[in-house]
Amino acid sequence: MSVVAKRLRGKEQRRNRIISAAERVFFSRGIETATMDEIAEVADISKGLLYVYFKSKEDLYNAVCYRGLRMLRQSFLRAIAHHDTGMQRIRAIGYTYVTFAQRYPDYFSTIVYQAAQEAASEPDSYAAASEAERDKILGLVADAIRLGIMDNTIRSDVDPMEAAVMLWGQMHGVIEVAVLKNIQERYQLDFDSLLRFAFEFVTDALKPSEVLSSP
């Protein structure tokens, strides 16, 4: 390995270590109360060196979000690889999203918070990278809907991207209510039953009329 390659590898390893340190601070304290001083201390680097890699706390938060979104997209890709029809892939994505939120609640909360922020203005920023990753995720959902239209498991009169955005929003809400707020315990609701009902309720709107009318 050349000297230049080693230097670049070292910089990338340090960058990832900083992001991991930022995760620990953000996940335990929240972005509002977390400070760059704390992150530098956890990463075991000087505050000056921290600013060489990340210009602000928000930039670091976007880097954490980007990591979470990449993990989510890879989970979706693994899930749909085992299914052939569009509707099967939509269901697989939905259940995978719930599993992700249960397993990585801090990443899920980060993704929710970052999605509410203003659009990225710098094309090479982590905010822009997060938006691009989010677009890829929506693209996976839209592609599954297109496949479903072709294989007749999804009605042909829906716009794939419009339906993808609708599904994303619907499942986002269900997960926030059922997983993060533990509403199923408060109202003595069975989580699996609630989830099945939510999926059926949402996906029934995408089924062709002949499928809905069949016994």
N, C-alpha and C positions, 0 to 999 in steps of 0.2 A: 504494500500500500504506500502511495506517495505521501510526501510531507503535507501537500495541500489536501489530499483526501483525508488524512488523519486529522488535520485541523478542522475540516468541515464536519467530520464525524464527531469530534469532540464538542463542537459548538452545538450540534443537533442533540447530543446526549445531555448537555447542560440545559438546553432549552426545554427538553422534555422533563428534566428534573425540576426546573422552575415551575412548569405547568402542574406537575404532581404536587409540589409544595403549595401552590395556589389553590388546588382542589381542597387540600386538607384545611386550609384557612377559610376559604369560602364556604365549604360544606359545614364547618363547625360554627362559624360566626356570621355568615351572610355577607353579601357584597357591600352593604351599607356600612357595616362596622369594621370590616376587614381593612387592614392598612398594608401598604407596600413594605413598610418596616417589618411587619410580622412575616410577610411572605419571604422577604430576604433572609430573615433569621431562620425560618424553617428550611429554606433551600440551602442554607449555610454559604451564602455569598454576600458581598457588600451590596448596599442599596444602589450605589453607583453602577455596579455591574448589572444589577437587575434592570435598570433603565436602559442599558445597552441593548437588551433583548426585548423589553416591553416598555412602551412609552407611557403607559398608564394602567391603572387598576382595571379599567373597563376593557382595555386591550387584552389583559390577562384573562378576564372573565370570558371574553369571546373565544379565547383559545381553549378554555375548559369546555365551553359549549360546543365548539367544533369537534373536540375529541369525543364528546358524548354523542353528537349527531353521526359521526363516522361509525361509532360502535352500533348505533341503532340501525343504520343502513346495512351494515354487514349482517346484523341479525335478521333483517328482512330478506336479504339475499339468500341466506342459508335456509330460511323458512320456505320461501317460494320454490326453491330448487326441488322440493319433494312433492310438488303438486302440479297437475297438468292443466286443469281448467281455470278460467279467470276467476270464477266465484270461489273456488278452493283457495286460490292465492290471496284473494281479498280477506277471507276468513283467517288464513294463516298469518297475514300481516297484522290483523286486528288482535289476535291472541298473543302474538309476539310482542306487540306494543304494550299490552297489559303486563306480560312477563317482565319486560324491560323496566317498566315503571315500578314493579314490585322489587326487582333485584337491585335496581339502581335509582332509588327515589331522588337522590341528590342530583344526578344527571338529568332526570326528568324535570325536576323543578328548575334547573338551570336553563334547559331548553325552552320551557314555558316562559320564563322571565325574559330571556334574550329575544324571543319571538315578538315580544311586545315593544321592543325598542325601535328607534328610527332606523330606516334603511341605511346601509353602509355607504359612506361617501368616498372611501379610499379603496380602489380596486384590489390592492395587495394586502389588505388588512384581514385579521381573523374574523372580523364581522362579515366581510364580503365572502370569505371562505365558508362561513357558517350558512350564509344565505344560499350559496351554491350547493352546499350539501343538502340543505332543506329542499331545494329544487329537485335534486336527484331523488330524494325520498318520495316526493310527490310524483315524480316521473315514474317510479316503480309502481305506485298505486294506479296511476293513469294507464300504464302499460298492461297491468292486470285487468283493468276494466276493458281495454281494447281487445284483449284476448277473450274475455268473457263475451263480448259482443260477437266476436267471430265464432266462438264455439256454442253460442246460444244459451249460455248460463246467465248472461246479463242482457237486459233489454237493449234494443238497438237504437232507441231514440234519446239516449243520454249523451251528454258531452263528457268525454273521459276526464278531462282536467277539472271541469266543474264538479263532477261527481267525486273526484279525488279530494278536492278541497273540502267538500261537504263531509266526506267520510273522516278525513283528518280531524275536522272540527268536532264532529259528533263523538268520535272515540276519545279525543282529548278530554272532552267534558265528562264522559262516563268514567274515565280513569281517574280524573281529579276527584270526582265525587266518591267513587267506590273504593279506590285504592288509597289515596292520600288523606282523605278526610274520614275514612273508616265509617262511612254512613251506614254500611250494612250492619255494623254492630249496634249502632245507636237505635236503628229501627228494626232490629232482629231480622235482617234480610240475609238470605244465603248468598254468598258471593258468587258462586258458580252459576246459580240460577239467575241472579241479576245480570251477570255477564252474558249468559246465553240469550236472555230476553233482549238485551241491548243489541246484540249482534243480529238476532232475528228481526228485530224492529227496523234496524238500519238497512240490512241487506235485502229484506223483502221489497223495499222500494226499488231495488235494482233488478229484481227477477222479472223475466218475461211473463206476460199475462197468462200464457198457457201453462207455465210452471206453477204459478200461484193458484190457478183454478183446478189443477190436477189433484186427485185425492191423495 
